[in-house]
Amino acid sequence: MSELINNGTLRRQQLETLIRRLHDGAPFEEVKADFERDFGSVAVTEIADLEQALIRDGMPVSEVQRLCDVHSAVFRGSIEEIHRPADPTLIPGHPIHTLRRENEALEALIANRVRPHLEDYVGSRSQSALMALREDLTVLARIDLHYSKKENLFFPFLEQYGITAPPQVMWGVDDEIREALRDIRSSLDSLEDRRQVLREKLEILLTRIDEMEFKEENILFPMMMETLKPADWEVVASGIGEIGFFLVDGVPDWQP
């Protein structure tokens, strides 16, 4: 038992050191390599537990968020798929099925509209391309509906069961995405003569949105399935429609 406790303490210290290095400006790739070396074979749920312990010990959530993008870079493509018999999340109307549909529609919006219109505008200076891009970003801003469902329906149940760090960290990143999107939308006209700057800002934003989708699929959704009870899912399902849907319609009622 003491060996397990010592191992957990050591891992927390290692994780804290990596976060401190990011805070002090260490190169992302260098920290990523060390994270992969020390934690690449650790389950994502254990990483979440370690982060929660750091926050309990007084580390600000904003500092833990620094490691969030490192998680994605290391675990992308390497997290084992969780196979469940008769997976309820495959049933239309299940809250996670709905959020996955929204993520698929989000990917299509970015690939088929946002990026093509951005490249068209940067290359041609066309006002019609700028108008199309502006409309795309207006649609993209409705991602708030997707994030609000997580924050107001998913996160309270996780916190109720003592899982506080992942919701706090994800909510912080959600807010950063919202703020960056607001900034880009409000500065479109002022960036007309600096279209490369616009492209860089938008590509950074789209990357962060993609990384958040990955975290939902590989960390949040499995954690929800492991934690929530049938009665909890019933409450979540009843509140989904009240918040509204992002890029999808025809969501049927679902009962656990």
Secondary structure, 3 states (H helix, E strand, C coil): CHHHHHHHHHHHHHHHHHHHHHHCCCCHHHHHHHHHHHHCCCCHHHHHHHHHHHHHCCCCHHHHHCCHHHHHHHHCCCCCCCCCCCCHHHCCCCHHHHHHHHHHHHHHHHHHHHHHHHHHHHHHCCHHHHHHHHHHHHHHCCHHHHHHHHHHHHHHHHHHCCCCHHHHHHHHHHHHHHHHHHHHHHCCCCCCCCHHHHHHHHHHHHHHHHHHHHHHHHHHHHHHHHHCCHHHHHHHHHHHHHHCCCCCCCCCCCCC
